[in-house]
Amino acid sequence: MIRDVLKMGDPRLLQVSQPVQQFGTPELAALLQDMQDTMAALNGAGLAAPQIGVPLRVVIFGVARNPRYPDAEEVPFTVLCNPVLTPLGNELEDGWEGCLSVPGMRGLVPRHLRLRYSGFDQSGKRFEREASDFHARVVQHECDHLDGILYPMRIRDMRQFGFTEQLFPGEDIADD
């Protein structure tokens, strides 16, 4: 089922989410299906459970061939519960981000260039993966939602934040 995505200003987006306690449940499966349906309907690169009003530490992300991200590298579809992110080095890279919860806007956000992330899949199986570049950016963006952080909070120079059509006139650029 496609769910409504909360927008910046909704206090639920600022809450710290709770860990998933039980895996492999019908409730978790239903949540993940709703998240996948919602992300697909909006052509998103990822979605966090808090964005649809569920305060659980669950994110999904993945980018195949996506018209909203024509230049983006592919990111494998991933269900990540109770994530732990570990930066690999101190190198940061600025990149433009958007968000389904901040529609129509973009901002230049510093993110770790390389990281390791670990957590659990929907059945409770632990896994670990290393990521860099766009993949690492997507993971950091989605996991920020679990701690009540929206990307505008990370922008260093507010002159690099604005409405997409003003920043990139004539371009069709994605929100998330």
N, CA and C atoms as an extended XYZ file, in Angstrom:
528
Properties=species:S:1:pos:R:3:atomname:S:1:resname:S:1:resid:I:1 pbc="F F F"
N         0.839       -1.174        0.000 N   MET     1
C         0.000        0.000        0.000 CA  MET     1
C         0.891        1.246        0.000 C   MET     1
N         0.571        2.189       -0.852 N   ILE     2
C         1.316        3.445       -0.900 CA  ILE     2
C         0.876        4.311        0.276 C   ILE     2
N         1.835        4.741        1.056 N   ARG     3
C         1.564        5.537        2.259 CA  ARG     3
C         1.923        6.994        2.010 C   ARG     3
N         1.302        7.881        2.778 N   ASP     4
C         1.659        9.296        2.732 CA  ASP     4
C         3.027        9.472        3.357 C   ASP     4
N         3.851       10.321        2.754 N   VAL     5
C         5.176       10.632        3.278 CA  VAL     5
C         5.064       11.916        4.098 C   VAL     5
N         5.543       11.852        5.337 N   LEU     6
C         5.528       13.027        6.200 CA  LEU     6
C         6.439       14.098        5.624 C   LEU     6
N         6.073       15.353        5.824 N   LYS     7
C         6.852       16.475        5.309 CA  LYS     7
C         7.559       17.200        6.440 C   LYS     7
N         8.697       17.829        6.095 N   MET     8
C         9.456       18.604        7.061 CA  MET     8
C         8.516       19.563        7.785 C   MET     8
N         8.635       19.603        9.083 N   GLY     9
C         7.731       20.373        9.928 CA  GLY     9
C         6.873       19.466       10.791 C   GLY     9
N         6.677       18.225       10.348 N   ASP    10
C         5.955       17.241       11.149 CA  ASP    10
C         6.889       16.789       12.276 C   ASP    10
N         6.497       16.950       13.531 N   PRO    11
C         7.391       16.619       14.640 CA  PRO    11
C         7.807       15.152       14.695 C   PRO    11
N         7.054       14.267       14.063 N   ARG    12
C         7.420       12.845       14.069 CA  ARG    12
C         8.734       12.596       13.329 C   ARG    12
N         9.074       13.479       12.386 N   LEU    13
C        10.329       13.324       11.650 CA  LEU    13
C        11.545       13.674       12.496 C   LEU    13
N        11.335       14.303       13.632 N   LEU    14
C        12.441       14.727       14.492 CA  LEU    14
C        12.702       13.768       15.645 C   LEU    14
N        11.904       12.713       15.744 N   GLN    15
C        12.063       11.746       16.829 CA  GLN    15
C        13.149       10.722       16.517 C   GLN    15
N        13.771       10.205       17.571 N   VAL    16
C        14.706        9.087       17.428 CA  VAL    16
C        13.872        7.802       17.424 C   VAL    16
N        14.119        6.962       16.434 N   SER    17
C        13.335        5.739       16.261 CA  SER    17
C        13.817        4.626       17.182 C   SER    17
N        12.932        3.675       17.397 N   GLN    18
C        13.196        2.541       18.280 CA  GLN    18
C        13.726        1.352       17.479 C   GLN    18
N        14.607        0.544       18.084 N   PRO    19
C        15.114       -0.644       17.386 CA  PRO    19
C        14.004       -1.651       17.097 C   PRO    19
N        14.178       -2.391       16.022 N   VAL    20
C        13.296       -3.515       15.719 CA  VAL    20
C        13.605       -4.608       16.737 C   VAL    20
N        12.575       -5.105       17.394 N   GLN    21
C        12.749       -6.142       18.419 CA  GLN    21
C        12.480       -7.538       17.875 C   GLN    21
N        11.536       -7.632       16.926 N   GLN    22
C        11.160       -8.943       16.393 CA  GLN    22
C        11.246       -8.922       14.874 C   GLN    22
N        11.916       -9.923       14.336 N   PHE    23
C        12.096      -10.042       12.892 CA  PHE    23
C        11.212      -11.160       12.358 C   PHE    23
N        10.955      -11.110       11.065 N   GLY    24
C        10.191      -12.171       10.424 CA  GLY    24
C         8.717      -12.177       10.779 C   GLY    24
N         8.210      -11.064       11.288 N   THR    25
C         6.806      -11.000       11.683 CA  THR    25
C         5.942      -10.505       10.520 C   THR    25
N         4.661      -10.817       10.542 N   PRO    26
C         3.761      -10.272        9.512 CA  PRO    26
C         3.725       -8.739        9.547 C   PRO    26
N         3.849       -8.156       10.747 N   GLU    27
C         3.824       -6.693       10.866 CA  GLU    27
C         5.030       -6.063       10.177 C   GLU    27
N         6.213       -6.643       10.374 N   LEU    28
C         7.405       -6.111        9.723 CA  LEU    28
C         7.310       -6.307        8.206 C   LEU    28
N         6.832       -7.459        7.780 N   ALA    29
C         6.667       -7.720        6.346 CA  ALA    29
C         5.713       -6.710        5.714 C   ALA    29
N         4.604       -6.398        6.410 N   ALA    30
C         3.634       -5.429        5.887 CA  ALA    30
C         4.246       -4.026        5.815 C   ALA    30
N         4.996       -3.652        6.844 N   LEU    31
C         5.670       -2.353        6.840 CA  LEU    31
C         6.630       -2.262        5.654 C   LEU    31
N         7.453       -3.288        5.464 N   LEU    32
C         8.420       -3.276        4.374 CA  LEU    32
C         7.730       -3.231        3.014 C   LEU    32
N         6.626       -3.943        2.866 N   GLN    33
C         5.892       -3.897        1.592 CA  GLN    33
C         5.349       -2.500        1.342 C   GLN    33
N         4.782       -1.868        2.377 N   ASP    34
C         4.280       -0.494        2.229 CA  ASP    34
C         5.419        0.459        1.881 C   ASP    34
N         6.582        0.276        2.512 N   MET    35
C         7.727        1.140        2.219 CA  MET    35
C         8.180        0.952        0.769 C   MET    35
N         8.237       -0.303        0.317 N   GLN    36
C         8.639       -0.567       -1.072 CA  GLN    36
C         7.631        0.025       -2.052 C   GLN    36
N         6.354       -0.154       -1.786 N   ASP    37
C         5.316        0.393       -2.663 CA  ASP    37
C         5.413        1.913       -2.733 C   ASP    37
N         5.621        2.541       -1.578 N   THR    38
C         5.693        4.002       -1.504 CA  THR    38
C         6.933        4.506       -2.227 C   THR    38
N         8.084        3.885       -1.965 N   MET    39
C         9.328        4.299       -2.615 CA  MET    39
C         9.216        4.145       -4.131 C   MET    39
N         8.660        3.024       -4.585 N   ALA    40
C         8.527        2.784       -6.024 CA  ALA    40
C         7.583        3.800       -6.667 C   ALA    40
N         6.472        4.088       -6.009 N   ALA    41
C         5.492        5.022       -6.571 CA  ALA    41
C         6.082        6.425       -6.735 C   ALA    41
N         7.030        6.777       -5.869 N   LEU    42
C         7.624        8.114       -5.902 CA  LEU    42
C         9.000        8.120       -6.564 C   LEU    42
N         9.424        6.971       -7.124 N   ASN    43
C        10.743        6.829       -7.739 CA  ASN    43
C        11.855        7.284       -6.808 C   ASN    43
N        11.750        6.936       -5.527 N   GLY    44
C        12.759        7.325       -4.556 CA  GLY    44
C        13.960        6.406       -4.586 C   GLY    44
N        15.076        6.919       -4.059 N   ALA    45
C        16.293        6.115       -3.919 CA  ALA    45
C        16.276        5.345       -2.608 C   ALA    45
N        15.455        5.808       -1.669 N   GLY    46
C        15.373        5.158       -0.372 CA  GLY    46
C        14.205        5.718        0.414 C   GLY    46
N        13.913        5.052        1.515 N   LEU    47
C        12.835        5.490        2.387 CA  LEU    47
C        13.091        4.934        3.780 C   LEU    47
N        12.859        5.751        4.770 N   ALA    48
C        12.988        5.339        6.164 CA  ALA    48
C        11.597        5.224        6.771 C   ALA    48
N        11.429        4.255        7.664 N   ALA    49
C        10.120        4.041        8.291 CA  ALA    49
C         9.553        5.321        8.926 C   ALA    49
N        10.364        6.161        9.584 N   PRO    50
C         9.801        7.384       10.156 CA  PRO    50
C         9.145        8.302        9.122 C   PRO    50
N         9.571        8.215        7.870 N   GLN    51
C         8.976        9.062        6.839 CA  GLN    51
C         7.520        8.713        6.562 C   GLN    51
N         7.103        7.512        6.941 N   ILE    52
C         5.686        7.153        6.799 CA  ILE    52
C         5.037        7.015        8.183 C   ILE    52
N         5.660        7.633        9.181 N   GLY    53
C         5.055        7.721       10.502 CA  GLY    53
C         5.282        6.535       11.409 C   GLY    53
N         6.235        5.665       11.075 N   VAL    54
C         6.510        4.485       11.894 CA  VAL    54
C         7.891        4.670       12.537 C   VAL    54
N         7.953        4.866       13.860 N   PRO    55
C         9.217        5.183       14.520 CA  PRO    55
C        10.086        3.958       14.822 C   PRO    55
N        10.408        3.205       13.767 N   LEU    56
C        11.273        2.032       13.895 CA  LEU    56
C        12.556        2.256       13.089 C   LEU    56
N        13.634        1.637       13.529 N   ARG    57
C        14.944        1.763       12.876 CA  ARG    57
C        15.008        0.823       11.673 C   ARG    57
N        14.263        1.206       10.640 N   VAL    58
C        14.168        0.435        9.407 CA  VAL    58
C        14.308        1.394        8.231 C   VAL    58
N        15.232        1.070        7.320 N   VAL    59
C        15.345        1.815        6.070 CA  VAL    59
C        15.407        0.828        4.922 C   VAL    59
N        14.974        1.290        3.775 N   ILE    60
C        15.172        0.544        2.537 CA  ILE    60
C        15.810        1.511        1.549 C   ILE    60
N        16.594        0.974        0.649 N   PHE    61
C        17.172        1.819       -0.398 CA  PHE    61
C        17.602        0.924       -1.548 C   PHE    61
N        17.780        1.537       -2.673 N   GLY    62
C        18.236        0.828       -3.856 CA  GLY    62
C        17.965        1.666       -5.083 C   GLY    62
N        18.919        1.657       -5.990 N   VAL    63
C        18.763        2.410       -7.227 CA  VAL    63
C        19.208        1.519       -8.376 C   VAL    63
N        18.293        1.219       -9.268 N   ALA    64
C        18.641        0.526      -10.508 CA  ALA    64
C        18.650        1.612      -11.578 C   ALA    64
N        18.162        1.322      -12.717 N   ARG    65
C        17.990        2.354      -13.738 CA  ARG    65
C        16.798        3.190      -13.308 C   ARG    65
N        17.049        4.441      -12.970 N   ASN    66
C        15.988        5.292      -12.431 CA  ASN    66
C        16.009        6.608      -13.196 C   ASN    66
N        14.869        6.981      -13.819 N   PRO    67
C        14.850        8.227      -14.591 CA  PRO    67
C        15.139        9.461      -13.726 C   PRO    67
N        14.907        9.355      -12.424 N   ARG    68
C        15.159       10.493      -11.544 CA  ARG    68
C        16.639       10.602      -11.175 C   ARG    68
N        17.409        9.540      -11.435 N   TYR    69
C        18.847        9.519      -11.132 CA  TYR    69
C        19.601        8.983      -12.343 C   TYR    69
N        19.561        9.687      -13.478 N   PRO    70
C        20.143        9.130      -14.701 CA  PRO    70
C        21.654        8.906      -14.613 C   PRO    70
N        22.353        9.657      -13.793 N   ASP    71
C        23.808        9.535      -13.711 CA  ASP    71
C        24.276        8.750      -12.490 C   ASP    71
N        23.339        8.266      -11.690 N   ALA    72
C        23.712        7.599      -10.437 CA  ALA    72
C        24.164        6.167      -10.686 C   ALA    72
N        25.163        5.755       -9.901 N   GLU    73
C        25.592        4.358       -9.936 CA  GLU    73
C        24.484        3.493       -9.351 C   GLU    73
N        24.458        2.229       -9.708 N   GLU    74
C        23.452        1.340       -9.150 CA  GLU    74
C        23.778        1.033       -7.693 C   GLU    74
N        22.743        0.971       -6.897 N   VAL    75
C        22.855        0.621       -5.482 CA  VAL    75
C        21.936       -0.578       -5.275 C   VAL    75
N        22.440       -1.683       -4.723 N   PRO    76
C        21.592       -2.875       -4.570 CA  PRO    76
C        20.419       -2.607       -3.624 C   PRO    76
N        19.256       -3.168       -3.989 N   PHE    77
C        18.105       -3.007       -3.094 CA  PHE    77
C        18.438       -3.662       -1.759 C   PHE    77
N        18.214       -2.913       -0.687 N   THR    78
C        18.602       -3.366        0.647 CA  THR    78
C        17.520       -3.037        1.659 C   THR    78
N        17.218       -3.991        2.513 N   VAL    79
C        16.430       -3.780        3.721 CA  VAL    79
C        17.436       -3.764        4.863 C   VAL    79
N        17.447       -2.686        5.630 N   LEU    80
C        18.428       -2.529        6.701 CA  LEU    80
C        17.705       -2.143        7.985 C   LEU    80
N        17.726       -3.053        8.952 N   CYS    81
C        17.104       -2.829       10.260 CA  CYS    81
C        18.204       -2.642       11.303 C   CYS    81
N        17.979       -1.739       12.223 N   ASN    82
C        18.911       -1.459       13.322 CA  ASN    82
C        20.332       -1.209       12.803 C   ASN    82
N        20.488       -0.270       11.866 N   PRO    83
C        21.792       -0.063       11.244 CA  PRO    83
C        22.831        0.546       12.168 C   PRO    83
N        24.077        0.189       11.885 N   VAL    84
C        25.243        0.803       12.508 CA  VAL    84
C        26.151        1.247       11.371 C   VAL    84
N        26.501        2.536       11.336 N   LEU    85
C        27.367        3.077       10.294 CA  LEU    85
C        28.736        3.375       10.893 C   LEU    85
N        29.777        2.974       10.182 N   THR    86
C        31.147        3.227       10.603 CA  THR    86
C        31.892        3.884        9.448 C   THR    86
N        32.248        5.165        9.582 N   PRO    87
C        33.011        5.814        8.513 CA  PRO    87
C        34.349        5.119        8.308 C   PRO    87
N        34.776        5.019        7.063 N   LEU    88
C        36.085        4.464        6.718 CA  LEU    88
C        36.946        5.638        6.258 C   LEU    88
N        37.620        6.247        7.196 N   GLY    89
C        38.404        7.444        6.903 CA  GLY    89
C        37.629        8.692        7.249 C   GLY    89
N        38.307        9.813        7.103 N   ASN    90
C        37.704       11.107        7.460 CA  ASN    90
C        37.295       11.923        6.250 C   ASN    90
N        37.440       11.356        5.044 N   GLU    91
C        37.165       12.123        3.837 CA  GLU    91
C        35.668       12.355        3.662 C   GLU    91
N        35.317       13.633        3.517 N   LEU    92
C        33.941       14.036        3.268 CA  LEU    92
C        33.830       14.553        1.845 C   LEU    92
N        32.650       14.431        1.286 N   GLU    93
C        32.383       14.953       -0.044 CA  GLU    93
C        31.041       15.665       -0.020 C   GLU    93
N        31.002       16.857       -0.604 N   ASP    94
C        29.747       17.583       -0.741 CA  ASP    94
C        28.991       17.029       -1.939 C   ASP    94
N        27.689       16.867       -1.778 N   GLY    95
C        26.853       16.411       -2.880 CA  GLY    95
C        25.442       16.948       -2.715 C   GLY    95
N        24.771       17.131       -3.837 N   TRP    96
C        23.395       17.630       -3.810 CA  TRP    96
C        22.451       16.518       -3.379 C   TRP    96
N        21.565       16.837       -2.461 N   GLU    97
C        20.561       15.886       -1.987 CA  GLU    97
C        19.185       16.515       -2.027 C   GLU    97
N        18.213       15.643       -2.149 N   GLY    98
C        16.817       15.999       -2.003 CA  GLY    98
C        16.191       14.961       -1.097 C   GLY    98
N        14.917       15.131       -0.817 N   CYS    99
C        14.252       14.205        0.100 CA  CYS    99
C        12.758       14.234       -0.159 C   CYS    99
N        12.146       13.061       -0.096 N   LEU   100
C        10.695       12.997       -0.267 CA  LEU   100
C         9.969       13.754        0.840 C   LEU   100
N        10.617       13.956        1.982 N   SER   101
C        10.021       14.717        3.083 CA  SER   101
C        10.298       16.217        2.981 C   SER   101
N        11.120       16.600        2.007 N   VAL   102
C        11.431       18.014        1.763 CA  VAL   102
C        11.252       18.243        0.261 C   VAL   102
N        10.023       18.079       -0.240 N   PRO   103
C         9.803       18.060       -1.685 CA  PRO   103
C        10.131       19.397       -2.353 C   PRO   103
N        10.690       19.269       -3.557 N   GLY   104
C        10.938       20.438       -4.381 CA  GLY   104
C        12.190       21.215       -4.029 C   GLY   104
N        12.974       20.721       -3.072 N   MET   105
C        14.158       21.449       -2.638 CA  MET   105
C        15.391       20.559       -2.752 C   MET   105
N        16.549       21.210       -2.830 N   ARG   106
C        17.837       20.523       -2.878 CA  ARG   106
C        18.813       21.285       -1.999 C   ARG   106
N        19.826       20.545       -1.525 N   GLY   107
C        20.861       21.188       -0.727 CA  GLY   107
C        22.182       20.468       -0.890 C   GLY   107
N        23.269       21.211       -0.710 N   LEU   108
C        24.610       20.656       -0.804 CA  LEU   108
C        25.017       20.164        0.582 C   LEU   108
N        25.198       18.836        0.694 N   VAL   109
C        25.376       18.182        1.991 CA  VAL   109
C        26.715       17.441        2.036 C   VAL   109
N        27.512       17.670        3.091 N   PRO   110
C        28.739       16.881        3.251 CA  PRO   110
C        28.415       15.506        3.818 C   PRO   110
N        29.024       14.485        3.250 N   ARG   111
C        28.840       13.105        3.723 CA  ARG   111
C        30.182       12.385        3.666 C   ARG   111
N        30.305       11.357        4.493 N   HIS   112
C        31.487       10.501        4.422 CA  HIS   112
C        31.520        9.828        3.059 C   HIS   112
N        32.696        9.814        2.461 N   LEU   113
C        32.857        9.241        1.133 CA  LEU   113
C        32.807        7.713        1.162 C   LEU   113
N        33.313        7.123        2.250 N   ARG   114
C        33.338        5.670        2.378 CA  ARG   114
C        32.864        5.282        3.772 C   ARG   114
N        32.145        4.175        3.847 N   LEU   115
C        31.690        3.692        5.149 CA  LEU   115
C        31.396        2.209        5.092 C   LEU   115
N        31.278        1.647        6.278 N   ARG   116
C        30.811        0.273        6.448 CA  ARG   116
C        29.468        0.381        7.168 C   ARG   116
N        28.498       -0.367        6.685 N   TYR   117
C        27.235       -0.416        7.418 CA  TYR   117
C        26.896       -1.867        7.720 C   TYR   117
N        26.273       -2.028        8.885 N   SER   118
C        25.848       -3.355        9.301 CA  SER   118
C        24.472       -3.240        9.925 C   SER   118
N        23.827       -4.359       10.021 N   GLY   119
C        22.488       -4.407       10.596 CA  GLY   119
C        21.883       -5.757       10.280 C   GLY   119
N        20.579       -5.764       10.183 N   PHE   120
C        19.838       -7.010        9.999 CA  PHE   120
C        18.867       -6.876        8.837 C   PHE   120
N        18.633       -7.983        8.145 N   ASP   121
C        17.601       -7.988        7.119 CA  ASP   121
C        16.253       -8.273        7.782 C   ASP   121
N        15.210       -8.422        6.983 N   GLN   122
C        13.860       -8.578        7.531 CA  GLN   122
C        13.680       -9.863        8.330 C   GLN   122
N        14.524      -10.866        8.075 N   SER   123
C        14.398      -12.121        8.815 CA  SER   123
C        15.298      -12.166       10.047 C   SER   123
N        16.065      -11.092       10.269 N   GLY   124
C        16.936      -11.033       11.444 CA  GLY   124
C        18.342      -11.522       11.187 C   GLY   124
N        18.683      -11.760        9.908 N   LYS   125
C        20.039      -12.194        9.565 CA  LYS   125
C        20.951      -10.972        9.519 C   LYS   125
N        22.038      -11.034       10.301 N   ARG   126
C        22.979       -9.921       10.347 CA  ARG   126
C        23.813       -9.899        9.073 C   ARG   126
N        24.097       -8.697        8.564 N   PHE   127
C        24.992       -8.562        7.422 CA  PHE   127
C        25.777       -7.273        7.542 C   PHE   127
N        26.828       -7.204        6.740 N   GLU   128
C        27.722       -6.053        6.752 CA  GLU   128
C        28.143       -5.787        5.310 C   GLU   128
N        28.300       -4.499        4.983 N   ARG   129
C        28.661       -4.140        3.614 CA  ARG   129
C        29.479       -2.854        3.652 C   ARG   129
N        30.394       -2.712        2.710 N   GLU   130
C        31.111       -1.451        2.557 CA  GLU   130
C        30.526       -0.713        1.372 C   GLU   130
N        30.517        0.613        1.479 N   ALA   131
C        29.940        1.435        0.414 CA  ALA   131
C        30.769        2.696        0.252 C   ALA   131
N        30.703        3.260       -0.949 N   SER   132
C        31.376        4.520       -1.222 CA  SER   132
C        30.517        5.347       -2.164 C   SER   132
N        30.898        6.607       -2.304 N   ASP   133
C        30.278        7.514       -3.262 CA  ASP   133
C        28.754        7.614       -3.042 C   ASP   133
N        27.980        7.480       -4.138 N   PHE   134
C        26.525        7.659       -4.061 CA  PHE   134
C        25.878        6.639       -3.121 C   PHE   134
N        26.330        5.397       -3.171 N   HIS   135
C        25.797        4.352       -2.294 CA  HIS   135
C        25.949        4.775       -0.831 C   HIS   135
N        27.138        5.236       -0.463 N   ALA   136
C        27.383        5.674        0.917 CA  ALA   136
C        26.502        6.872        1.272 C   ALA   136
N        26.313        7.778        0.335 N   ARG   137
C        25.476        8.963        0.578 CA  ARG   137
C        24.028        8.554        0.859 C   ARG   137
N        23.502        7.637        0.054 N   VAL   138
C        22.115        7.186        0.239 CA  VAL   138
C        21.945        6.550        1.619 C   VAL   138
N        22.875        5.694        2.006 N   VAL   139
C        22.784        5.024        3.308 CA  VAL   139
C        22.782        6.064        4.436 C   VAL   139
N        23.704        7.026        4.368 N   GLN   140
C        23.785        8.044        5.417 CA  GLN   140
C        22.508        8.888        5.475 C   GLN   140
N        22.006        9.263        4.304 N   HIS   141
C        20.785       10.073        4.245 CA  HIS   141
C        19.612        9.334        4.898 C   HIS   141
N        19.413        8.082        4.513 N   GLU   142
C        18.276        7.329        5.048 CA  GLU   142
C        18.438        7.056        6.539 C   GLU   142
N        19.644        6.690        6.970 N   CYS   143
C        19.848        6.392        8.391 CA  CYS   143
C        19.732        7.637        9.260 C   CYS   143
N        20.022        8.817        8.707 N   ASP   144
C        19.804       10.061        9.458 CA  ASP   144
C        18.349       10.171        9.910 C   ASP   144
N        17.419        9.747        9.055 N   HIS   145
C        15.994        9.823        9.419 CA  HIS   145
C        15.703        9.073       10.718 C   HIS   145
N        16.448        8.029       11.003 N   LEU   146
C        16.213        7.223       12.203 CA  LEU   146
C        16.595        7.965       13.474 C   LEU   146
N        17.417        9.005       13.317 N   ASP   147
C        17.830        9.822       14.459 CA  ASP   147
C        17.189       11.204       14.443 C   ASP   147
N        16.141       11.363       13.627 N   GLY   148
C        15.428       12.632       13.576 CA  GLY   148
C        16.182       13.737       12.868 C   GLY   148
N        17.065       13.369       11.942 N   ILE   149
C        17.860       14.358       11.220 CA  ILE   149
C        17.414       14.397        9.767 C   ILE   149
N        17.068       15.592        9.296 N   LEU   150
C        16.750       15.818        7.890 CA  LEU   150
C        17.944       16.505        7.240 C   LEU   150
N        18.168       16.239        5.959 N   TYR   151
C        19.390       16.724        5.312 CA  TYR   151
C        19.626       18.224        5.439 C   TYR   151
N        18.582       19.096        5.466 N   PRO   152
C        18.893       20.527        5.615 CA  PRO   152
C        19.650       20.846        6.911 C   PRO   152
N        19.517       19.992        7.919 N   MET   153
C        20.232       20.213        9.175 CA  MET   153
C        21.738       20.030        9.008 C   MET   153
N        22.160       19.372        7.940 N   ARG   154
C        23.580       19.095        7.704 CA  ARG   154
C        24.228       20.077        6.716 C   ARG   154
N        23.437       20.936        6.111 N   ILE   155
C        23.974       21.882        5.124 CA  ILE   155
C        24.845       22.917        5.834 C   ILE   155
N        26.046       23.124        5.295 N   ARG   156
C        26.993       24.075        5.901 CA  ARG   156
C        26.748       25.505        5.448 C   ARG   156
N        26.306       25.671        4.215 N   ASP   157
C        26.142       27.006        3.621 CA  ASP   157
C        24.723       27.096        3.064 C   ASP   157
N        23.882       27.825        3.752 N   MET   158
C        22.471       27.885        3.348 CA  MET   158
C        22.270       28.567        1.986 C   MET   158
N        23.326       29.156        1.436 N   ARG   159
C        23.232       29.670        0.058 CA  ARG   159
C        23.186       28.508       -0.922 C   ARG   159
N        23.537       27.304       -0.446 N   GLN   160
C        23.516       26.103       -1.277 CA  GLN   160
C        22.286       25.241       -0.951 C   GLN   160
N        21.179       25.901       -0.675 N   PHE   161
C        19.919       25.225       -0.359 CA  PHE   161
C        18.805       26.037       -0.987 C   PHE   161
N        17.933       25.375       -1.727 N   GLY   162
C        16.839       26.122       -2.335 CA  GLY   162
C        15.922       25.220       -3.125 C   GLY   162
N        15.003       25.872       -3.810 N   PHE   163
C        14.059       25.142       -4.639 CA  PHE   163
C        14.766       24.611       -5.879 C   PHE   163
N        14.474       23.375       -6.208 N   THR   164
C        15.149       22.686       -7.298 CA  THR   164
C        15.084       23.480       -8.588 C   THR   164
N        13.915       24.018       -8.924 N   GLU   165
C        13.781       24.708      -10.215 CA  GLU   165
C        14.574       26.014      -10.252 C   GLU   165
N        14.889       26.572       -9.085 N   GLN   166
C        15.720       27.773       -9.042 CA  GLN   166
C        17.207       27.423       -9.118 C   GLN   166
N        17.588       26.354       -8.438 N   LEU   167
C        18.992       25.934       -8.434 CA  LEU   167
C        19.407       25.290       -9.754 C   LEU   167
N        18.499       24.545      -10.370 N   PHE   168
C        18.801       23.778      -11.583 CA  PHE   168
C        17.715       24.029      -12.635 C   PHE   168
N        17.625       25.259      -13.156 N   PRO   169
C        16.563       25.560      -14.114 CA  PRO   169
C        16.623       24.665      -15.349 C   PRO   169
N        15.458       24.151      -15.723 N   GLY   170
C        15.356       23.329      -16.912 CA  GLY   170
C        15.759       21.876      -16.748 C   GLY   170
N        16.202       21.491      -15.547 N   GLU   171
C        16.597       20.101      -15.324 CA  GLU   171
C        15.510       19.366      -14.547 C   GLU   171
N        15.354       18.083      -14.835 N   ASP   172
C        14.397       17.234      -14.122 CA  ASP   172
C        15.181       16.464      -13.085 C   ASP   172
N        15.156       16.963      -11.837 N   ILE   173
C        15.978       16.381      -10.767 CA  ILE   173
C        15.073       15.831       -9.678 C   ILE   173
N        15.479       14.698       -9.137 N   ALA   174
C        14.698       13.965       -8.138 CA  ALA   174
C        14.710       14.643       -6.777 C   ALA   174
N        13.679       14.341       -5.974 N   ASP   175
C        13.609       14.812       -4.593 CA  ASP   175
C        14.381       13.917       -3.659 C   ASP   175
N        14.377       12.611       -3.863 N   ASP   176
C        15.032       11.704       -2.897 CA  ASP   176
C        15.719       10.575       -3.606 C   ASP   176
